[in-house]
């Protein structure tokens, strides 16, 4: 398909950019709420191993979600580079203990009580 009308082409590009911008916006909306929940639970001392595992799985979904959106960002939505840059430090390597590191940084003395207990278990 070839578009010869520049107005029509511009409208189509705008529609694609708008759709991708909405998706990027969801990431920008959900990621801070996700980390806020982790911080709240840590402050309340509710950092069970199962909750941490679930949170790391959720974070891994963010790690795959952003590249999937980027793959559909055919016309370089202006927010795309910003989102990829803002999210990279938070979600890159999500499967390698990002949630545990965040929890450890929010516990008194940097200790994560569940992780420490798990480390001392036999087996």
DSSP file (Angstrom, degrees, kcal/mol; ACC not computed):
  #  RESIDUE AA STRUCTURE BP1 BP2  ACC     N-H-->O    O-->H-N    N-H-->O    O-->H-N    TCO  KAPPA ALPHA  PHI   PSI    X-CA   Y-CA   Z-CA
    1    1 A X              0   0    0      0, 0.0     2,-0.5     0, 0.0     0, 0.0   0.000 360.0 360.0 360.0 131.7    0.0    0.0    0.0
    2    2 A X        -     0   0    0      0, 0.0     2,-0.6     0, 0.0     0, 0.0  -0.982 360.0-150.8-122.8 129.0    1.3    3.4   -0.9
    3    3 A X        +     0   0    0     -2,-0.5     3,-0.0     1,-0.1     0, 0.0  -0.872  18.0 172.9 -99.1 125.1   -0.1    6.6    0.3
    4    4 A X        +     0   0    0     -2,-0.6     2,-0.7     1,-0.0    -1,-0.1   0.670  57.5  85.7-103.1 -21.6    0.3    9.5   -2.0
    5    5 A X     >  -     0   0    0      1,-0.2     4,-2.5     2,-0.0     5,-0.2  -0.721  66.0-155.1 -83.0 115.0   -1.8   12.1   -0.2
    6    6 A X  H  > S+     0   0    0     -2,-0.7     4,-2.4     1,-0.2    -1,-0.2   0.827  93.9  53.2 -61.5 -31.2    0.5   13.8    2.4
    7    7 A X  H  > S+     0   0    0      2,-0.2     4,-2.3     1,-0.2    -1,-0.2   0.937 110.7  46.3 -67.4 -46.1   -2.5   14.7    4.6
    8    8 A X  H  > S+     0   0    0      2,-0.2     4,-2.2     1,-0.2    -2,-0.2   0.905 113.2  49.9 -62.0 -42.1   -3.7   11.1    4.6
    9    9 A X  H  X S+     0   0    0     -4,-2.5     4,-2.5     1,-0.2    -2,-0.2   0.922 110.4  49.8 -62.7 -45.4   -0.1    9.9    5.4
   10   10 A X  H  X S+     0   0    0     -4,-2.4     4,-2.3     1,-0.2    -2,-0.2   0.877 110.2  50.7 -61.5 -39.7    0.2   12.3    8.2
   11   11 A X  H  X S+     0   0    0     -4,-2.3     4,-2.2     2,-0.2    -1,-0.2   0.908 110.8  48.7 -65.5 -41.8   -3.1   11.2    9.7
   12   12 A X  H  X S+     0   0    0     -4,-2.2     4,-2.2     2,-0.2    -2,-0.2   0.930 112.1  47.7 -64.8 -45.8   -2.1    7.6    9.6
   13   13 A X  H  X S+     0   0    0     -4,-2.5     4,-2.7     1,-0.2     5,-0.2   0.912 111.3  52.6 -60.7 -42.4    1.3    8.3   11.2
   14   14 A X  H  X S+     0   0    0     -4,-2.3     4,-2.4     1,-0.2    -1,-0.2   0.886 107.9  50.7 -60.9 -40.5   -0.5   10.3   13.9
   15   15 A X  H  X S+     0   0    0     -4,-2.2     4,-2.2     2,-0.2    -1,-0.2   0.914 111.6  47.2 -65.3 -42.8   -2.9    7.5   14.6
   16   16 A X  H  X S+     0   0    0     -4,-2.2     4,-2.3     2,-0.2     5,-0.2   0.939 113.4  48.2 -62.5 -46.4    0.0    5.0   15.0
   17   17 A X  H  X S+     0   0    0     -4,-2.7     4,-2.6     1,-0.2    -2,-0.2   0.898 110.9  51.5 -61.8 -40.2    1.9    7.4   17.2
   18   18 A X  H  X S+     0   0    0     -4,-2.4     4,-2.0    -5,-0.2    -1,-0.2   0.920 109.5  49.4 -63.3 -44.0   -1.2    8.0   19.3
   19   19 A X  H  X S+     0   0    0     -4,-2.2     4,-1.6     1,-0.2    -1,-0.2   0.918 114.7  44.2 -62.5 -43.8   -1.8    4.3   19.9
   20   20 A X  H  X S+     0   0    0     -4,-2.3     4,-2.8     1,-0.2     5,-0.2   0.873 109.4  56.8 -70.0 -36.6    1.8    3.7   20.9
   21   21 A X  H  X S+     0   0    0     -4,-2.6     4,-2.5    -5,-0.2    -1,-0.2   0.882 104.8  52.9 -61.2 -38.6    1.8    6.8   23.1
   22   22 A X  H  X S+     0   0    0     -4,-2.0     4,-1.7     2,-0.2    -1,-0.2   0.918 110.4  47.6 -62.2 -43.4   -1.2    5.4   25.0
   23   23 A X  H  X S+     0   0    0     -4,-1.6     4,-1.6     2,-0.2    -2,-0.2   0.933 112.2  47.9 -64.6 -45.9    0.7    2.1   25.6
   24   24 A X  H  X S+     0   0    0     -4,-2.8     4,-2.4     1,-0.2    -1,-0.2   0.898 108.4  57.1 -60.2 -39.0    3.9    3.9   26.7
   25   25 A X  H  X S+     0   0    0     -4,-2.5     4,-2.0     1,-0.2    -1,-0.2   0.864 101.4  55.9 -60.0 -37.1    1.7    6.0   29.0
   26   26 A X  H  X S+     0   0    0     -4,-1.7     4,-2.8     2,-0.2     5,-0.2   0.906 107.6  48.9 -61.9 -40.9    0.4    2.8   30.6
   27   27 A X  H  X S+     0   0    0     -4,-1.6     4,-2.7     1,-0.2     5,-0.3   0.948 110.8  49.4 -62.8 -48.0    3.9    1.9   31.5
   28   28 A X  H  X S+     0   0    0     -4,-2.4     4,-0.6     1,-0.2    -1,-0.2   0.819 115.7  45.0 -62.0 -30.2    4.7    5.3   32.9
   29   29 A X  H  X S+     0   0    0     -4,-2.0     4,-0.9    -5,-0.2    -1,-0.2   0.894 118.1  40.5 -78.4 -42.7    1.5    5.1   35.0
   30   30 A X  H  X S+     0   0    0     -4,-2.8     4,-2.5    -5,-0.2    -2,-0.2   0.845 104.2  62.9 -80.3 -35.3    2.0    1.5   36.2
   31   31 A X  H  X S+     0   0    0     -4,-2.7     4,-2.3    -5,-0.2     5,-0.2   0.933 105.0  44.8 -62.6 -48.7    5.7    1.3   37.0
   32   32 A X  H  X S+     0   0    0     -4,-0.6     4,-2.4    -5,-0.3    -1,-0.2   0.903 114.5  50.6 -61.7 -37.8    5.7    4.0   39.7
   33   33 A X  H  X S+     0   0    0     -4,-0.9     4,-2.2     2,-0.2    -1,-0.2   0.893 108.8  53.0 -64.8 -38.2    2.6    2.5   41.3
   34   34 A X  H  X S+     0   0    0     -4,-2.5     4,-1.8     2,-0.2    -2,-0.2   0.945 113.2  41.7 -60.3 -50.5    4.3   -0.9   41.2
   35   35 A X  H  X S+     0   0    0     -4,-2.3     4,-2.6     1,-0.2    -2,-0.2   0.841 110.9  57.3 -69.7 -32.2    7.4    0.3   43.0
   36   36 A X  H  X S+     0   0    0     -4,-2.4     4,-2.6    -5,-0.2    -1,-0.2   0.907 106.1  50.3 -62.2 -41.3    5.2    2.4   45.4
   37   37 A X  H  X S+     0   0    0     -4,-2.2     4,-2.6     2,-0.2     5,-0.2   0.914 110.3  49.6 -63.2 -42.6    3.4   -0.8   46.4
   38   38 A X  H  X S+     0   0    0     -4,-1.8     4,-2.4     1,-0.2    -2,-0.2   0.934 112.0  48.1 -60.8 -45.7    6.7   -2.6   47.0
   39   39 A X  H  X S+     0   0    0     -4,-2.6     4,-2.3     2,-0.2    -2,-0.2   0.898 111.9  49.7 -62.7 -41.2    8.0    0.3   49.1
   40   40 A X  H  X S+     0   0    0     -4,-2.6     4,-1.5     2,-0.2    -2,-0.2   0.926 112.0  47.1 -63.5 -46.0    4.7    0.4   51.1
   41   41 A X  H  <>S+     0   0    0     -4,-2.6     5,-3.0     1,-0.2     4,-0.4   0.889 111.9  51.0 -64.2 -38.9    4.8   -3.4   51.8
   42   42 A X  H ><5S+     0   0    0     -4,-2.4     3,-1.1     1,-0.2    -1,-0.2   0.910 107.7  52.7 -64.5 -41.4    8.5   -3.2   52.8
   43   43 A X  H 3<5S+     0   0    0     -4,-2.3    -1,-0.2     1,-0.3    -2,-0.2   0.823 110.9  47.7 -64.0 -30.7    7.7   -0.3   55.2
   44   44 A X  T 3<5S-     0   0    0     -4,-1.5    -1,-0.3    -5,-0.1    -2,-0.2   0.486 116.6-115.4 -87.3  -3.7    5.0   -2.5   56.8
   45   45 A X  T < 5S+     0   0    0     -3,-1.1     2,-0.8    -4,-0.4    -3,-0.2   0.735  73.0 135.3  77.2  22.6    7.4   -5.5   57.0
   46   46 A X      < +     0   0    0     -5,-3.0     2,-0.6    -6,-0.2    -1,-0.1  -0.485  17.8 130.5-101.7  62.0    5.3   -7.5   54.6
   47   47 A X        +     0   0    0     -2,-0.8    67,-0.3    -5,-0.1    -1,-0.1  -0.587  29.0 169.5-115.3  70.1    8.1   -8.9   52.4
   48   48 A X     >  -     0   0    0     -2,-0.6     4,-2.2     1,-0.1     5,-0.2  -0.406  46.4-113.8 -77.4 158.8    7.4  -12.6   52.3
   49   49 A X  H  > S+     0   0    0      1,-0.2     4,-2.6     2,-0.2     5,-0.2   0.909 117.0  52.2 -58.1 -43.8    9.4  -14.8   49.9
   50   50 A X  H  > S+     0   0    0      1,-0.2     4,-2.3     2,-0.2    -1,-0.2   0.898 109.4  49.3 -62.1 -41.2    6.2  -15.5   47.8
   51   51 A X  H  > S+     0   0    0      2,-0.2     4,-2.5     1,-0.2    -1,-0.2   0.892 111.5  49.0 -65.7 -38.7    5.4  -11.8   47.5
   52   52 A X  H  X S+     0   0    0     -4,-2.2     4,-2.6     2,-0.2    -2,-0.2   0.925 110.6  50.2 -66.4 -43.9    8.9  -11.0   46.3
   53   53 A X  H  X S+     0   0    0     -4,-2.6     4,-1.8     1,-0.2    -2,-0.2   0.916 112.3  48.0 -59.5 -42.8    8.8  -13.8   43.8
   54   54 A X  H  X S+     0   0    0     -4,-2.3     4,-2.3     1,-0.2    -2,-0.2   0.910 111.5  50.1 -64.4 -42.4    5.5  -12.5   42.5
   55   55 A X  H  X S+     0   0    0     -4,-2.5     4,-2.5     1,-0.2    -2,-0.2   0.886 109.1  51.3 -64.8 -38.5    6.8   -8.9   42.3
   56   56 A X  H  X S+     0   0    0     -4,-2.6     4,-2.0     2,-0.2    -1,-0.2   0.863 109.0  51.0 -67.8 -33.9    9.9  -10.0   40.4
   57   57 A X  H  X S+     0   0    0     -4,-1.8     4,-1.4     2,-0.2    -2,-0.2   0.906 110.6  49.3 -66.9 -40.5    7.6  -11.9   37.9
   58   58 A X  H  X S+     0   0    0     -4,-2.3     4,-1.4     1,-0.2    -2,-0.2   0.910 110.7  50.0 -62.8 -41.8    5.6   -8.7   37.5
   59   59 A X  H  X S+     0   0    0     -4,-2.5     4,-2.0     1,-0.2    -1,-0.2   0.872 105.2  56.9 -65.5 -36.6    8.7   -6.7   37.0
   60   60 A X  H  X S+     0   0    0     -4,-2.0     4,-1.2     1,-0.2    -1,-0.2   0.848 102.0  57.1 -62.8 -32.7    9.9   -9.2   34.4
   61   61 A X  H  X S+     0   0    0     -4,-1.4     4,-2.2     1,-0.2     3,-0.3   0.898 105.3  50.0 -64.8 -39.3    6.7   -8.5   32.5
   62   62 A X  H  X S+     0   0    0     -4,-1.4     4,-1.9     1,-0.2     5,-0.2   0.911 105.3  58.7 -60.6 -40.4    7.6   -4.8   32.4
   63   63 A X  H  < S+     0   0    0     -4,-2.0     4,-0.5     1,-0.2    -1,-0.2   0.792 115.3  34.4 -61.6 -29.5   11.0   -5.8   31.1
   64   64 A X  H  X S+     0   0    0     -4,-1.2     4,-1.3    -3,-0.3    -1,-0.2   0.708 110.9  63.8 -95.2 -23.7    9.3   -7.5   28.1
   65   65 A X  H  X S+     0   0    0     -4,-2.2     4,-2.2     2,-0.2     5,-0.2   0.931  97.7  53.1 -67.8 -47.1    6.5   -5.1   27.7
   66   66 A X  H  X S+     0   0    0     -4,-1.9     4,-2.7     1,-0.2    -1,-0.2   0.919 109.2  47.9 -60.1 -47.2    8.5   -2.0   26.8
   67   67 A X  H  > S+     0   0    0     -4,-0.5     4,-2.0    -5,-0.2    -1,-0.2   0.858 109.5  54.7 -63.1 -32.0   10.4   -3.7   23.9
   68   68 A X  H  X S+     0   0    0     -4,-1.3     4,-0.9     2,-0.2    -1,-0.2   0.908 110.3  45.3 -66.1 -40.2    7.1   -5.1   22.5
   69   69 A X  H >X S+     0   0    0     -4,-2.2     3,-1.0     1,-0.2     4,-0.6   0.935 111.2  53.5 -65.3 -45.0    5.7   -1.6   22.4
   70   70 A X  H >< S+     0   0    0     -4,-2.7     3,-0.9     1,-0.3    -2,-0.2   0.851 102.5  58.4 -59.1 -35.1    8.9   -0.3   20.9
   71   71 A X  H 3< S+     0   0    0     -4,-2.0    -1,-0.3     1,-0.3    -2,-0.2   0.791 109.1  44.9 -65.9 -26.7    8.7   -2.9   18.2
   72   72 A X  H << S+     0   0    0     -3,-1.0     2,-2.2    -4,-0.9    -1,-0.3   0.470  85.5  99.0 -92.5  -3.6    5.3   -1.5   17.2
   73   73 A X    X<  +     0   0    0     -3,-0.9     3,-1.4    -4,-0.6    -1,-0.1  -0.436  44.0 159.0 -84.2  66.4    6.6    2.1   17.4
   74   74 A X  T 3  S+     0   0    0     -2,-2.2    -1,-0.2     1,-0.3   -61,-0.0   0.760  70.8  40.9 -62.4 -28.3    7.0    2.3   13.6
   75   75 A X  T 3  S-     0   0    0     -3,-0.2    -1,-0.3   -62,-0.1   -58,-0.1   0.034 112.0-109.2-116.4  26.4    7.0    6.1   13.5
   76   76 A X    <   -     0   0    0     -3,-1.4    -2,-0.1    -6,-0.2   -59,-0.1   0.937  31.6-142.2  49.6  68.8    9.1    7.0   16.5
   77   77 A X    >>  -     0   0    0      1,-0.1     3,-1.9   -61,-0.1     4,-0.6  -0.368  18.3-121.5 -56.8 135.6    6.5    8.4   18.9
   78   78 A X  H 3> S+     0   0    0      1,-0.3     4,-0.6     2,-0.2     3,-0.3   0.802 110.9  52.7 -54.1 -32.4    8.2   11.3   20.8
   79   79 A X  H 3> S+     0   0    0      1,-0.2     4,-2.6     2,-0.1    -1,-0.3   0.673  89.9  82.9 -77.9 -15.9    7.5    9.7   24.2
   80   80 A X  H <> S+     0   0    0     -3,-1.9     4,-2.7     1,-0.2     5,-0.2   0.918  90.9  43.7 -57.2 -52.6    9.2    6.4   23.1
   81   81 A X  H  X S+     0   0    0     -4,-0.6     4,-2.3    -3,-0.3    -1,-0.2   0.883 114.4  52.4 -63.1 -37.8   12.8    7.3   23.7
   82   82 A X  H  X S+     0   0    0     -4,-0.6     4,-2.9     2,-0.2     5,-0.2   0.932 111.3  45.7 -63.0 -46.4   11.9    8.9   27.0
   83   83 A X  H  X S+     0   0    0     -4,-2.6     4,-2.8     2,-0.2     5,-0.3   0.936 113.0  49.2 -64.8 -46.5   10.1    5.9   28.3
   84   84 A X  H  X S+     0   0    0     -4,-2.7     4,-1.6    -5,-0.2    -1,-0.2   0.902 115.7  44.5 -60.8 -39.9   12.8    3.4   27.2
   85   85 A X  H  X S+     0   0    0     -4,-2.3     4,-0.6    -5,-0.2    -2,-0.2   0.900 115.9  46.0 -70.0 -41.3   15.4    5.6   28.9
   86   86 A X  H  < S+     0   0    0     -4,-2.9     4,-0.4    -5,-0.2    -2,-0.2   0.860 118.3  41.7 -69.7 -35.8   13.4    6.2   32.1
   87   87 A X  H >X S+     0   0    0     -4,-2.8     4,-2.5    -5,-0.2     3,-1.0   0.779  94.0  80.3 -85.0 -27.4   12.4    2.5   32.4
   88   88 A X  H 3X S+     0   0    0     -4,-1.6     4,-2.3    -5,-0.3    -1,-0.2   0.883  93.0  47.7 -52.2 -47.9   15.7    0.9   31.6
   89   89 A X  H 3< S+     0   0    0     -4,-0.6    -1,-0.3     1,-0.2    -2,-0.1   0.815 117.2  44.8 -65.5 -25.1   17.3    1.4   35.0
   90   90 A X  H <4 S+     0   0    0     -3,-1.0    -2,-0.2    -4,-0.4    -1,-0.2   0.837 126.7  23.1 -86.0 -34.2   14.2    0.0   36.7
   91   91 A X  H >< S+     0   0    0     -4,-2.5     3,-1.6   -29,-0.1    -3,-0.2   0.643  86.0 112.5-112.6 -16.7   13.4   -3.0   34.7
   92   92 A X  T 3< S+     0   0    0     -4,-2.3     4,-0.1    -5,-0.4   -32,-0.0  -0.374  94.9   7.9 -62.2 131.2   16.6   -4.1   32.9
   93   93 A X  T >  S+     0   0    0     -2,-0.1     3,-2.6     1,-0.1     5,-0.4   0.826  81.0 162.1  68.7  31.0   17.6   -7.4   34.3
   94   94 A X  G X>  +     0   0    0     -3,-1.6     4,-0.8     1,-0.3     3,-0.8   0.814  68.1  59.8 -55.0 -32.7   14.4   -7.7   36.3
   95   95 A X  G 34 S+     0   0    0      1,-0.2    -1,-0.3    -4,-0.2    -2,-0.1   0.540  89.5  74.9 -74.6  -3.4   14.9  -11.4   36.7
   96   96 A X  G <4 S-     0   0    0     -3,-2.6    -1,-0.2    -4,-0.1    -2,-0.1  -0.002 124.5 -75.6-103.0  31.3   18.2  -10.9   38.5
   97   97 A X  T <> S+     0   0    0     -3,-0.8     4,-2.7     3,-0.1     5,-0.2   0.724  76.4 147.4  93.8  22.9   16.8   -9.7   41.9
   98   98 A X  H  X S+     0   0    0     -4,-0.8     4,-2.1    -5,-0.4     5,-0.1   0.891  78.3  47.1 -58.9 -40.6   15.8   -6.1   41.2
   99   99 A X  H  > S+     0   0    0     -5,-0.4     4,-2.7     2,-0.2    -1,-0.2   0.923 111.5  50.8 -68.4 -42.9   12.9   -6.3   43.7
  100  100 A X  H  > S+     0   0    0      1,-0.2     4,-2.8     2,-0.2    -2,-0.2   0.913 110.4  49.6 -60.1 -42.3   15.2   -7.9   46.3
  101  101 A X  H  X S+     0   0    0     -4,-2.7     4,-1.8     2,-0.2    -1,-0.2   0.904 111.2  49.4 -63.5 -40.0   17.7   -5.1   45.8
  102  102 A X  H  X S+     0   0    0     -4,-2.1     4,-0.6    -5,-0.2    -2,-0.2   0.920 112.6  47.1 -65.3 -42.8   15.0   -2.5   46.1
  103  103 A X  H >X S+     0   0    0     -4,-2.7     3,-1.4     1,-0.2     4,-0.7   0.918 109.7  53.3 -64.2 -42.8   13.7   -4.1   49.3
  104  104 A X  H >< S+     0   0    0     -4,-2.8     3,-0.7     1,-0.3    -1,-0.2   0.861 105.4  54.5 -60.9 -35.1   17.2   -4.4   50.8
  105  105 A X  H 3< S+     0   0    0     -4,-1.8    -1,-0.3     1,-0.2    -2,-0.2   0.647 111.3  46.2 -73.9 -12.3   17.7   -0.7   50.2
  106  106 A X  H << S+     0   0    0     -3,-1.4     2,-0.3    -4,-0.6    -1,-0.2   0.410  93.8  90.1-109.8   0.0   14.5    0.1   52.1
  107  107 A X  S X< S-     0   0    0     -3,-0.7     3,-2.7    -4,-0.7     5,-0.1  -0.715  93.1 -91.3 -94.6 147.5   15.1   -2.2   55.2
  108  108 A X  G >  S+     0   0    0     -2,-0.3     3,-1.1     1,-0.3    -1,-0.1  -0.358 115.8   8.0 -55.9 129.9   16.9   -0.9   58.3
  109  109 A X  G 3  S-     0   0    0      1,-0.2    -1,-0.3    -4,-0.1     3,-0.1   0.544 122.3 -84.3  73.5   6.5   20.6   -1.7   57.8
  110  110 A X  G <  S+     0   0    0     -3,-2.7     2,-0.3     1,-0.2    -1,-0.2   0.609  89.4 140.2  74.3  11.2   19.9   -2.8   54.2
  111  111 A X    <   -     0   0    0     -3,-1.1     2,-0.7    -6,-0.1    -1,-0.2  -0.690  46.4-149.2 -92.6 140.5   18.9   -6.3   55.3
  112  112 A X     >  -     0   0    0     -2,-0.3     4,-2.6     1,-0.2     5,-0.2  -0.925  11.3-156.2-105.4 109.7   16.0   -8.1   53.7
  113  113 A X  H  > S+     0   0    0     -2,-0.7     4,-2.2     1,-0.2     5,-0.2   0.856  88.8  46.4 -62.4 -40.4   14.7  -10.3   56.5
  114  114 A X  H  > S+     0   0    0    -67,-0.3     4,-2.6     2,-0.2    -1,-0.2   0.928 114.1  48.6 -68.8 -42.9   13.0  -13.0   54.4
  115  115 A X  H  > S+     0   0    0      1,-0.2     4,-2.2     2,-0.2    -2,-0.2   0.888 111.6  49.9 -62.6 -38.9   16.1  -13.3   52.1
  116  116 A X  H  X S+     0   0    0     -4,-2.6     4,-1.1     2,-0.2    -1,-0.2   0.906 111.5  48.5 -66.9 -40.5   18.4  -13.6   55.1
  117  117 A X  H  < S+     0   0    0     -4,-2.2     4,-0.5    -5,-0.2     3,-0.4   0.905 111.6  50.1 -65.6 -40.7   16.2  -16.3   56.7
  118  118 A X  H >< S+     0   0    0     -4,-2.6     3,-1.2     1,-0.2    -1,-0.2   0.891 105.9  56.2 -64.7 -39.2   16.1  -18.2   53.4
  119  119 A X  H 3< S+     0   0    0     -4,-2.2    -1,-0.2     1,-0.3    -2,-0.2   0.799 107.0  49.8 -64.7 -27.4   19.8  -18.0   53.1
  120  120 A X  T 3< S+     0   0    0     -4,-1.1    -1,-0.3    -3,-0.4    -2,-0.2   0.493  86.8 106.7 -91.7  -1.6   20.3  -19.6   56.5
  121  121 A X  S <  S-     0   0    0     -3,-1.2     2,-0.0    -4,-0.5    -3,-0.0  -0.516  76.9-111.0 -75.6 142.1   17.9  -22.5   55.7
  122  122 A X              0   0    0      1,-0.2    -1,-0.1    -2,-0.2    -2,-0.1  -0.354 360.0 360.0 -68.6 153.4   19.5  -25.9   55.1
  123  123 A X              0   0    0     -2,-0.0    -1,-0.2     0, 0.0    -2,-0.0   0.422 360.0 360.0 107.9 360.0   19.4  -27.4   51.7
